[in-house]
Amino acid sequence: MFSVVLFLRLGFVVGHAGLYQALAMFAVAYFIIGMTVLSVCAIATNGALDAGGAYYMISRALGPEFGGSIGIMFFLANVCGSALYVLGLVEAVVDSFGIPPGQKAGTGVHVLPQSYWYELLYGTVLLALCLLVCLVGASIYAKATFLIFLIVAGVLGTILVSFFATRPIGVPIRLPHFNGSEIENGSFTGFSLATLRDNLGGGYAVDYTTGQMMSFSSVFAVMFNGCTGIMAGSNMSGDLKHPSYSIPRGTISAVLFTYLVYNLLAFLMCATCNRTLLQKDYGFLRDISIFPPLVTVGIYAATLSAAMSNLIGASRILYALARDDLFGRALALAKKTSASGNPVMAVILSWLVVQLVLFSGKLNTIAGVVTTFFLLVYATVNLACLALEWASAPNFRPTFRYFTWHTCLLGIAGCCVMMFLISPVSASASLGFLLLLLLALHYLSPSSTWGYISQALIFHQVRKYLLMLDVRKDHVKFWRPQMLLMVQNPRGSARLIDFVNDLKKSGLYVLGHVELQDLDTLPSDPLQPQQDSWLSLVDKLNVKAFVSLTLAPSVRHGVRQLLFTSGLGGMRPNTLVLGFYDDEAPQDGLARHPAFTSAREEVPLGFPPLRAPATPKLLSPREYVGIVADALKMLRNVLLARQLESLDKAWELRRAASPPPAIHVWPVNLLRPDSARYADTCSLFLLQMACVLNMARAWRRARLRLFLCVEAGAMPHAQEEKLRQLLKDLRIQAQIQLVPWDAVTRLHWQTRRGPPGGPAPTRAAEEEEEDEEGAVNFPANTTQVSDEYVCAANKLVLEQSPAPAVRFLYLPRPPADTSLYPLYLHQLELLTRGLGPTVLVHGVSAVTSTQL
């Protein structure tokens, strides 16, 4: 932390800003640093650290996207910081040994020529010296750093003594001028109240090295570089014996020590040096020292140490990035290490980048960029600690406890505010670059096994909001379908899975599967190995669904389990979706699905081959209808999907032919023509599901066609107007088509006792109406229609042209007499035979609203 700022820029800070503003700068800078140090110590004491310092902390806390992007930013910060300190060292060397401006030949020790290219050469030589030390290894650097620390401490003591021991003197200052050079006189007055009073306020002037006017933000940017060494220990975390022990103690003691020294020196400078000396001579400490050569040695030692620290830190970050393979082959070269484990190629690559930054030429030129980079990194370190604290994960229990989420938040706020005060352009560019890196890593980097803090935060928030989701406050206005789709084998249900995903309308979607085994006879749970295959399937099909697997002695028991247990809190399935029970041979739609054919990927392993046509089914017709009856008893809506695997949604919805694809809706119970109603609960639910499908993005081109079955003499126009008004109230846009069905109903009446105008069965219609509202099975309706009638109704539906993409039909309740289940299923099969993609719908809950 004692770098170029201590010896070459502290007078610059005090001379331009004055004592009050300088102390304010130190307070702001060390407030940010202090909050960040608390976060660093918390993360560093929460587990074993490895090479990479801040990158390792952030990547393991926030995941590879944040870690990789901040790792690059931190690498650049260290690279630019190393260049800054080398330029500061060049400035000190030229000040000591350079030929004065305006002179063609040097005298005495002033023998080094001064120009941009000469100073670049000096910087290159000094950087090569840093490179040699870093190539030898971190152990040599650590020993050299300790020696440098002793030298700097000695020099610092000498300077403090000099403020008291040196008599008042005048200091001639030779400044570059367009005519050669000019001389100004600074003065060391000794302790003087008048000098102190003159230096209390700010006096911003032009910086003689860059020719730019200084301001609070530009001076703060230079000063802040004297605080950025807090990550030096963290960057070497992979080389420390006990990083979790050493980093907190070393970093906190360094921060407290340097803060006291900076404040003390600022006061002493303001009380003893006039403003001209402070602003015009950055190396004045050498002029007022009781032993000037020792100050020169201290300047060289401090800046050289800081340059090496940043170079070795940058190399360790680059090595950690390369080892984690976040950028693939781009950083493959940086993985190479020496026999002792020193990442020599990372050191060389870092040295090359520092060499490029040296072309900027002046220390103050890149100070703002370096400060912006470091502030961004510190903000992210605080963010990492804040995320870990807010996630409340049981395994986040650092041994360092002197932090809270308040300190993290204050650190983030301080970093962001100062970043934009120093340089809005640099801050915006840095954030933009960080965002680009985030997006690139999100889509291109391989998945990691580090654990993602985002998952912990999502869990924490979801749990909180699930507890707030009160089912007692449900209202029909905000109803949405929450689907449980039962899947025997995904190979034969790929398009059905995709279709139900369009039907869910941002609701819960669960893929359910029943495995027919007995856990008592098994050594372990057979469902765990299958879970990954199902989750991979959900990812590949790009459906927003959960997966729920269960073991049961029968399919019916398994579906009951899933209906009872699927979901959590206010998010539970309210609609059961089943494939249709028929004798058609299953087709492997998964292999032909665009998710696999376009990407040339294999179908996920773990799913058995489809059932052969001769193989018996896992459930009987009676059990299948029993599942439907169970769902209705549990007040779940039911959808039966037939031939959905033949639905080529991409072709249907993207074909250029006119008219656009249609969705046919038949809201009448075709198996009970004598009690047909268009406004009962089930019909309205059917309308709602067709409308929900039409609202899905992929189905917006489709048009709803609603079929109104009318008989002669039944005032069809009045019925049509009534239905049109209902659609208007429900805000459903659909074309109504009148369908005469006298010929069909005539077949029905011929099977009934008595003529069409005679008395109806005593309680049939009344029982049905009561049962529709009360969700209780009514007497068997399958005994009241013949196969001939059902075939005629099927033909009526089929004749409506053009053929739609999908049909929605009314699903009647199963009969109360379980012996009639096979007949009920048989008539459903006759009704939907040859219709193509068809969905039979039965709703038991009110789902439409005409209120605001």
N, C-alpha and C positions, 0 to 999 in steps of 0.2 A: 504493500500500500504506500510505503514511502518511495515515491518514484520521482519523476521529473517535476511534479507539482511542488513537492516539498522544497527543493532547492532552486528551481528555475521559474516557477509560476506562482508561488505564494505571494511574492511581492507584487506581481502583476494583478492578482485578484484583489489584494488590499488596496493597491494604488488606484485602481479604476472604481471599485465598488465602495471604498471607505470601510471603516471598522464595523458600523452597524449592519450594513448590507452583507459584508463578508461573514459576520457571525450568523446572520439570517441564512445565508447560503449553506454554511456548515450545518446549521440546525436542520434545514430541509433535506440536505443530502444525507446526513446521518440518520435522520428519521426514516427515510426510504431504505437506507442500508440496514438500519436496525431491525425494521420489520422483516426485511428479506432474510437477514441472518437468523432471526427466530424461525422462519419457515425452513431455511436450509438445515438448521440444527434438528428440527422436528423430523424432517424426512431422513436425514443422515442417521438418526438414532432409531429408525423403525425397521432396520434390517441390514443385511450385508450389502455394502456398496462395492461397485466395481469401477473399472476405468470409464472415464467420461464425465465425471463430476455432475454438473447441472443437467447435462443431457441425460445421463443415466437416471437421475432422480425424476426428471420430467417424463421421460419415455416410459419408465416403469410405473409412474403414477397416472399419467393421462393417456397412455397408449402410444402406438407407433406414429400416428399422424402428427400429434402435437410434439412428441419427442423428436421425431426426425426433422420437422420444420424448425423447431427451436434449436435443435442441435446445429443445423446449418447456420442459423442466426448467431449462435454463441461462438461457433467457429470463426465466423466473419468478425465478430466483436473482438475476439482474442487476436486475430490476425491484424486487424486495424490498430488494436492497442499496442501490439508489439512494434508495428511500424511507427506509431506515435512516439514511443519511448526511444526508439533508435534515432528518430529525427531530433528528439530532445537531446540525446547524447551527442549527435553531430553538432547541434547548436552550441553545446558546452565546449566541445573540442575546438570548433572554429573560433569561439569567443576567447579561448585560452591561447591557441596557437595560430590563428588565422592572420593573414596580412590585413592590416586595417584598411577600411574603405578609402579610396583615393590614392593609395600608395602602390607603386608598381613592384617594389621589392620589399621583402620583410627584413626586420632587424631582430636580433636576439632569438627568442623562441618563436616569434611570429613568422612562421615560414610557410604555412599552408595557404594556397590560393583559395579565394572565395568566389564561387559562382554556382549556378544551379547544378551544373554537371559535376563539378568538383565535389559538392556536398552530397550528391547522389553516389559518387564513388566512395566517399567516406562512409556513408550509410551502408553501402554494400559490403565494405570490409568489416565494419562492426557487426553487421548481421551474420556474416560468415563466421565470426568468432562465436556468436550465440549458437549458430548451427553446430559447430564442432562440439561445444559443451553438451548440447542436447543429444547429439549422436552417440556420445559416450554412454549416456544413460541418466536416469532420474537420480540414482544414488550420488553421482558426482555433482549433479545440479543441486541436490539437497545440501551436500557439504559446502559447496560454493556459496549457496544462499545463506547458510549460517555464518560463514566468514564475512559475507557482505553485510549481514545484519549487525555484526560487531563493529564493522567499520563505520556504518551509517550511524549507529548509536554513539560512537565516539565523536564523529563529526558534529552530530546534533548537540552533544554536550559542549563542544568547542564553540558552536554558534551561540548557544545560550549564554555562555561566559562572555563572549565577545560583545554582546549588547551592553553588558555592564562594565567591561574592562576597556573597551576602545574609547579613545577620546574623540570629541567632535572633529570631523574632517570633511573637506570638500572632495567630491568624486567627479572628475571630468568624464563626460560621456560622449564618445564619438559615435554619431549617428549617420547612416547612409543618406546621401542627398543627391539630387540629379546632377549637381556640379561636382560631386565627389563625396565630401563628407562635411558635417558640421559638428561643432562642439557645444554641448550643454553641460551645465554644472548642477549636479545633484549634491545633496549634503546629508551627512549623518550627524544629527544634532545632539545625540545622546538623549537621555530622558528629558523631555520638554513638554510642558503642558500646552504650549502654543502649537507645537507640532502635532500633538495628539488631537487638539481641537480642530486643526486644519484637515486632519485625516478622518474625522468621524463620518462625514457625509460622502456621498458618491461624487466622482469627478470623471465620468467616462470620456475617453479621448480616443484618438486614432492609434491602433496597434502598429508599432514601428516595424514589425517583421512582415506584416501582411498588407498594411495600408488601409485596413478596414476599420470603420467606426465601431467601438465596443458598446455593448449594452448588458443589462443584467443577465439575459439569457445566454449571450455568447460567452460572458465571463464564467457563468455557472457551468457551461459545457466544458470549459477548460478545467475548472476546479474539480468537477465531479470525477475526472480521470484519476485523481488522487485517492478515490474511495473504491475503485473497481477491483482492487486486489482481494476482495473478500472471497472470491471463488478460487483463489490459487490453491488452497488446501483441498477444496472439493475436486478440482480438476485432476489432482494427483491421488484421488481416492483409491485408484487401483494399485498405487505404489506404496500406500501407507500400511503399516502393520495392523493398526487398530483405527480405521477411519471413523467409526461411530464414536470412539472415545476422543480422538485427536481433533477432529474437525470442529465440534462445538467449542471446546476450550480454547483452541488456537484462534479461531475466528472471532469469538466474542472479546477475548483479551486484546487482540489486534485492533478491533474497532474502538474499544474504549481508550486504548493508549493513543492511537493516532488522532482521535477527536480532541483529546486534551492537548496534545502537542500542537495541532493546527490552531486551536483557539489561543493558546499561549503565545505562539510565534506571531499570530496576527496582531495581538495587542502590543507585543514588543516592537514590531515593525512600525505600527502606527504611532507609537510614542517616541520613536528615535529617528525615523527617516522621513525626509520630505517627499511630497508626491512626485516630484520630477525624478528623483532617484528610483522610486518604486515603479513608475510607469515606463521609464526610458532605459533602465538597465536591469534586465532580468537576472543577471549574474552578480548582483550587488553584494550578496552575502560573502562572496570571496573578497570583495574590496574592503569590507569592514571587519573581517575576521582577524583574530590575533595571530593565526597561522594559516594564510591563504592556501598554500598547497594542499593542506588537509581537506579543505572544503572542496577543492577541485577533485580530489580522490573520492570524496563522499558523493559528489554529483555523478561521477562516472560509475561508481559502484551501485548507487540506487537505480539509475536509469538502466544500467546493464542488467541488473537483477530483474527489474520489471519487464524488460524486453524478453529475457530468457523465460521468465514465468509465463508470459502470454504465448510465447512460441511453443513451449512444451505443453501448455494447456490446450492450445489449438490442435497440436498433433494428437494428443490423447482423445480429444473429442472426435477428430476425424477417424482415428483408429476404431473407436467404439461404434461410430456410424457404419464404417465398412464391415466390422465384424457382425453387426446385426442385419446386414444385407437389406437394408431399407431402400437403397438406391441401386441395387443389383450390381451390374458390371461396372457402372460408372466409378465406383470407389473400390473396386476389387484390388487395385494395386496397393491401396493403403493398408491391407491386411498383413502384408509381409513384415516379419519381425526378425530381429537378430537372435543369436543363440541364447542370449540372456533374457529375451522377451521384450527388448526395446523396439517399439514400432518405428523402425528407421525410415521406411518409405513414407509413413504419415508425417514424420518430421521433415523430410525433404520436400514433400508436397506443400506443407504449411510454409516452409521457408520460401518456396517459389511464389506463393501468393503474397507473402509479406513483401517480397522484393518488388512485386508489381505495385503495391500500395505506396512504396517509397517514392514513386514518381510524382506523388502529390506535392512533395517538396517542403512544406512547412507544417510544423506541429499544430498551430492554431487552425489550419485549414481542415484537418480531419478530426479535430477534437469533437465537433458537434456530431459527426457521424458515429464515432466510437461511443459517445455517451448515449445516443439514441439506441444503438444496438444493445448496450448493456442494460439500459432501462427496460427495454422490451424483454430481455431475458429475465431480469429480476421480477418483472410483473408476472411472467409465466411461472416462475418458481413459487411466487406467492399464490398464484392460481392453482398450482398443483397441490399445495398444502391445504388451501381452502377447499378444494374438491374432496380431498381425503377426509378432511374434518366433517364436511357436510354429508358425505356418504355414510358416516357413522358405521363403517365396517368394523367388526370386532377385532380384526387383525391389525388395525391401525392403532397401535398403542406405543408411541415413541417414548423412550426413557427421558427425553427432554420435554418437559411439560410447561415451560414458560411461554406459551403461545395460545391464542384463541383464534376463532374465525374473524374476530374484529381486527386483530393485528394483520392478518392476511389481506383483508379487504382494504385496510388503510394503506398497506404497501402497494397494492394494485392501483388504487386511486392516485397515490403520490407519484408513482412511476408514469402513469398515463398523462397526468396533468403536466409534469415537468417535461415529458417527451415532446408534447405539442408546444409548450412555451419556448423550448430551446430551438426547435426547428420544425414547424408544421409540415414543410415539404419532406424532410427526411423521415419524420414520423409516419406520414401518410404512405410514403414509398416503402418503408420497412413493413408496415402492416399489410400493404398490398402484396409485397413479395412473400410475406408469411402466409397470407391467404392462398396464394398460388401453390406454395409448397404443401399446404394442408390438403388442398383438393387433389394435387398430383399424388401424394402419398395415400390418400383415402382410396383412390381408384386403382393405383398401380402397385402399391406395396403389398407384399405377402402378409397373410394373417400371422399374428404372433401368439405366443403362449404366456405373455407377461401379465395378462389381466387388464381389463379396460375399466378405467374409473367411470366412464360414461355408463357402463352397465350397472355399477353400484349406485350412481346418482339416479338413474332411471328407476331402479328398483325402489329406492328410497321415496321418490316422488310418486310412483305408481301406488305403492302401499298407502301413502298418505291420502291420495285422491280416491282410492278404492274405499277407504274407510269413510270418506265424505260422501260417496255415492249411495244415497239412501233409497232403497227400493220403495219405501213408503211414500216418497215424493214423486214417484213415476207419474207421468201424465201422457195421455194418448197423443197430444200434440208433438211430443218428442219421442214417440215410439220409433224404433228401428229394428229391422230383422236381425236376430242373433242366431246364427246357423250352426247346427251340428250335423255334418254330413258323414254318414256311415260308409266306409270304404272297405271292401273285402280285400281287393288287390289293386293298387294304383295303376298297374299296367292296363287294366280295362276301364279305368275311370278318369283318365287325364282330362278329357274335355268336360266331363261333369264337374270335376274340381274347379276348372276354370270358369264354367258357367255360374256355379254357386258363388264364386268370388265376385262376379258382377252383380249378383242378387243381394249381397249383404249390406250395401249402402252404408259403409263406414261402421257397421256393427261388428259384433263378435263373430268370428268364424273359426270353428273347431273341426278338424278332421279326426273322426273317431274310427277306431279299429278294434275288433274283438278277436283275441287269440284263444282258440278252444283248447285249453290245457288246464291241468290241475297243479297248482303250486306245491301241494303236499307231496307230489311224486317227483318234483324237479329239484336239482341241487341248487339252482339259483334262478333269479328272475330272468325269463327269456326275452322280456320286452326291452331291457336296457340296450342290448346290442342293436336292436332295430331302430332305436330312437334317432340315431345319427342319419340313417337312410331316409327316414321320413322328413327330418329337418332339411336335408339336402334336397329332397324332392320339392319341398315348399319353396326353397330358394330358387331352384331351377325353373319352376313353373311361374315364379314371380307372383305368388298369391299371398295375401296378408292373412295367414291362418296360423292357429295353434294346432298342436298335435296332442291327442289324448288316446293312449293305448290302455287296454285292460285285458285281464285274464278272466275267463268265465267258463262254466260247464256247457253253456249254450249261447247262441247269438242273442236270443231274446233277453236272457239274464244280463249279458254284457251291455246291451243297449240300455236296459234299465239302469245299470250302474252309471253309465255315462250321462244319462239324462238327470240322474240324481246328483252326480258329483262334478260334472264339467263346469268350468267357470269359477268365479269367485265374487262374493259380495253381490253387487248390483249388475255384474256382467256374467249372466248365465244364459245358455241357449234357450230361446223361446220357440224355435222352429226346428223340427227334425226333417232331414232330407234323406230319402232312400232311393237307391236305384230300383227299377221295376223288376218284378219277379216274373220271368218268362223263360222260354226254352231256347232262346237265341244263344248261339255260341259266342262267348266273349272274344273281343278283338283287342289286340295289343295296341292301344292308341298312344301309349307312352313313347314307343319307338318312333312313331310318326309325328309326334308333337313338335311344333316349330322350335321349342326351347332346346331340343336335342338335334333336330335335323339341320337347323341353320348354323349352330355352333359346332357341329360335328363332334358332339360329345356322346359318351356312352351313357346309357340309362343307369342310374345309381344301382349299385349292387345291394343285395339284401331282400329283394322282393322275389318271391317264388314265381315260376312260370304260371301262366293262366291255366285254369281248369280245362281239361279236355272235355269235349261234348259228351262222351260216354260216362264221365265221372259223376257220381251223385253229388248233389248240392249239399252245402253245410246246414241248410235249414229247410224245413218243409213249408208248403203253402200256408198251412194252418199257423205255423210259428211266425211267418212273415206278416200275416194279417194281424196276429196277436201283437206284434210290435207296434203296428199302426194304432190298434185299440189302446195299448198301454200308453202311448204318447198322448192320445186324446184324453185319457183319464187323468193324466198328469198336467192337463191344460197346456199342452204344447201343440202348436200348429204343425201340420204335416204336409210335406211335398213329396210326391212320387215322380221321379224323372225317368221317362222311357225314351230310348233311342237317342239320348243326348250325345253319345259317342259318334253319331252320324252328323252332328252339327259342325260344319266347317265355318266357324264364326268369321275367320279372316276373309273367306270367299264371299260369304253372305253379305257382309257389311261393307266390303270395299269394291264390290262389283259396280261398274259404271252404268249398268242397265237401269232403265226407268220402268216402272216406279221403284222407289226405294224399298228395301226389305220390310216385311210386315210382321207384326206380332198379333196373332189371333187370340181373342179372349172370349170365352164362352162362360158367362157367369151364372148359367142356369144348371140345376142338377138334372142332367140328362137321364139319370136312372130313376127320377121321381118327377115325371112331367106333370102329374096332377097337382103338385105342390110347388111349382116353379115360382121363385121369387128372385128379384134382382137387387134387393136391398137388405138381405139378411146378413148376419155377421160373416158367414163364409164367403158370400159373393163379394162383399166389400173387401175382405182380405185378399181374395183373388185379384180384384181390380188393383189393389195396392201393390201386390207383388209384380204385376205386369207393368205398372207405372214405375216402380223402383228399377226394374230392368231397363226400361226406356230412358231413365235418368242417368244410367251408367255411361261413362264417356264413350265406350266402344259401341253403344247401342243408340246413340242419339239420332242417327240418321233413320232408324227404323220408325215405322208408323204403327200406332195402336189401332186395331180394328175390333170393335165391340159388336158381337152378334146378338140381336134381339129376336128370339124365337116367338112368332105370333101365329095365332090361329084365326081363321075366317070369322068375322063378326065380333072380334075382340077389341075393336077400336085401336088399331095398331099405332095410329099417329099420336093418340093421347099417351100411349105407353112410351113411344119414342120421345115425346116432349118431356115426359116425366123423367126418363132416363137421362136426357140431355141436360135437364136442370140439375140432376144429381151430379153429373160429371162436372158441370160448371161450379157447383158448390164445393166439390172436392178438388178443384183446379187441375183436373186431368183432361188432357187434350187427346181425344180419340174420335175416330170416325165410326158412327153407328150404322150398322147394316141390318135391315129387316130380313128375316129368314122365315118364310112360310113353312110350317112343319105339320100341317094337317095330315099329310100322308103318313108321317111317322107316328103321330099320336093316335091315329086310327088303329094302328097295330097294337098299341098299348091298351086302348079301350076294349078291343076285341078279346083281350085276355082277362079283362076284369068282369066281375059279376054285375050284370045290369047294363043298360044302355048309357050313353054319355050323359044324358040328362037325368038319370036315375039317382037314387041315394048313394052317397059315397060310403066307404067303410067308416064305421062309427067314430073311431078316435084317431084314425091314422094321421090326418093333417095336424090335428091339435097336438098329438103326442110329439110329432116332429118339431113343431114350433117351440114347444116347451123344452124339448131336449136340446135344440140348437142353442137356446139361451142357457140352459142349466148344465150342459155338457154331460148328459147321461145318455147311454145307448137307447135308441128307440127300437121297436120290433123290426124284424128282418124286412128290409126293403127289397132284397133280391128275389123274394117270392112273388113280387108284384109286377115284374117285367120279364118278358121272354127274350130268348136269344135272338129271335127274329126282330124284335123291336130294337134291341141293342145294336144289331148289325145295321139296321136302317138308320139309327142315330149316328153310327160311325160313318155311314155313307154320306149323310147330310153334312157332317163336319168336313169330310174329305172333298166334297164337291165345291166348296167355297174357294174360288180361285182369285188371284194367283196364289200358289202355294206359299205359306209363310215360312219365316226362318224358324219360328217356334210357336207352339200352341199352348195356351193355358186353359185347362178344363176343371170343372167343379168335381171334387172328390167327395162322394157321399161317405157317411159314417159306416164302419163295419157293422154287421148285424149283431144283435145281442146274443143270438144263438151261435155258439162257437162251431157247431156242426155245419153251419152254412158258410164258414170262412172260405172253403175252396170254391163254392159257387160264386161268392162275392168277387174273389180274385179272377175267376173265369170271365165274369161279365166286364170287369175292368179291362181285361186283356182284349175282349171283343171290341169294346168301345174305343180303344186306342190303337187297334191293329192297323198298320200301314199308314199311320198319320205322320210319321217322321218324328222329329224332336218334339216331345210333348211333356208338359208338367201338369200333374193332377194336384190340385190344391184344396186343402181343407183348413179353415181358420177357426179358432175358438175364442179369440180375443178381439176386442174392438181396436182397430188400428188407424182409423180415419177420423179427421176432425175438420169441422167447418168454422172453428173459432180462431181468433187471432192468438 
